[in-house]
Amino acid sequence: MHYFDIDVIVNAVVEQDPVKHLEAKGLILNAFNNNMFVISTLVIQEVGYTLARLDVSSEEIEQNLAFFNSQNAYPVEYATLKRGIELGALIGFRHINDCVHTAIAEHLNCKTLYTYNKWDFKRIQKHTKLEISIL
């Protein structure tokens, strides 16, 4: 499985940078085609928030949330939250959601976590065996 961080999903949905937009769409489409796509309910929540901040219409946000909610969306469970907190403690509790994303991907034995978030995940990467692909 390939876990997709919020920024990859948002770049696929909203064209902010043409190169990232095409890259994100391609990675997601490839994962869909190979039944390797997974996100979490935390990603879905963050997608809604981020799309609203980018002034995407409510209708389009609802459509995207419904679509991603119908996909392989793993719920945040206590065990993964606990691991996310452990990772958070190791990096000073900054960007705890990224730690929870990592914990979920670990729990699901994902092959790769894809993200554009170099700064935060470079710090987290030191504390996990998970392959984090910083795009």
N, C-alpha and C positions, 0 to 999 in steps of 0.2 A: 504494500500500500504506500501511497505518497500523500503526505499530509500537506495541506496548503494553508499558509499563514494568510491573515487578513489582507495584507498589502498585495499579495499576488491576485487574490480574488478581486479586489477593488481595481487593480490595474487592468484586469481582464474586462471588467464591466464598464469602467469609465476611461476613456482615452485621455490621459494626462500627458503621457510621453509615448509617442508612436511606437518606439522600439520595445518598450516594456509592455505596451498594450498587446502587440503581436506575440511577443514571447510568452506572456502570461496566458493568453488565449490558447496558444499552441500547447503549452505544458498541460493545461487543464483538459483540453480536448484529447490529447494523447492519453492522459490518465483515465478519462471517461471511456475511451475506446478500448482500453486494456483492463477495465474494471479495477483500477488501482487508485481511484479518487477517494479521499476521505477528508472531512473537515470535522469540526466539533460545533456544538450548539453555541459555544463561546464565539467562534468565527461568525456565525450567523448574526449574533447580537452585535458584534463589532461592525459587520458589514452594514447593517441598518443605520447605526450611529454615524459611520463614516460617510455613507452615501448622502445622508441628510446634511452633514457638514459641507459636502461638495455641491449642495443645492440641487441634487437629483430630485425629480418630482416624487411625491408620495406614491403615486400609482406605479412608477417604475421601481421604487424601493420595495413596495409590496410584491411586485412580480418577481424581483430578484430574490427576496427572502423566501417566497413560496417555492421557487425553483430550488434554491440551495437546501431548504428544509426538506425537500423531497428526495434529496440525494443521500449519500452515505454520511449522515451527520451523527457523530458520536456524542452522547451527553457527558457533561462534566460530572464525574462521580467523586465520592469522598477520597478514595485512594489516589486518584490522579491529582486532585486538589492538594492533598497532603504532600505529594511529591513535588508539585509546583511550588508549594511553600518552602520545601527544603531547598529547591533550586534558587528561589527568591532570597533565602537567607545567605546563600553563597555569593550572591551578587549585590547584596545590600537592599533587597526588596524593591529595587527600581524595576519597573516593567514586569510586574508580577504576572500579567496576562500572558506575556511571551513565555514565561516559565511554565505556566499551566498548559499552553499549547505544546511545549516540548514534552511535558509529562504525559499528555494524552498520546502524542505520537510514539513515545517510548512504550506506553502501556499497550498500544495496538501493534507493537512490533513493526512499525512502519519502516520501510527501506530508507525513505528520505523525507525531510521536512523542507519545503521550498519557501523562501522568503526573500524580500528585497531589503530587509532590515539588518544591515551589516553591523551597526553599532551594538545593538542589544544581543543579537544571536551570536556574535563573535565572543562575547563574554560568557554566554550560556554554554556555548560549544565546548568549553574547557571542562565542563562538569557532566557531560553525557557521552555515551557511546553512539548515540543516534547520529546518522549522517545529516548534517544541516547544509543544504545547498543555498549559499548566499548568491543570489542572482545579480 
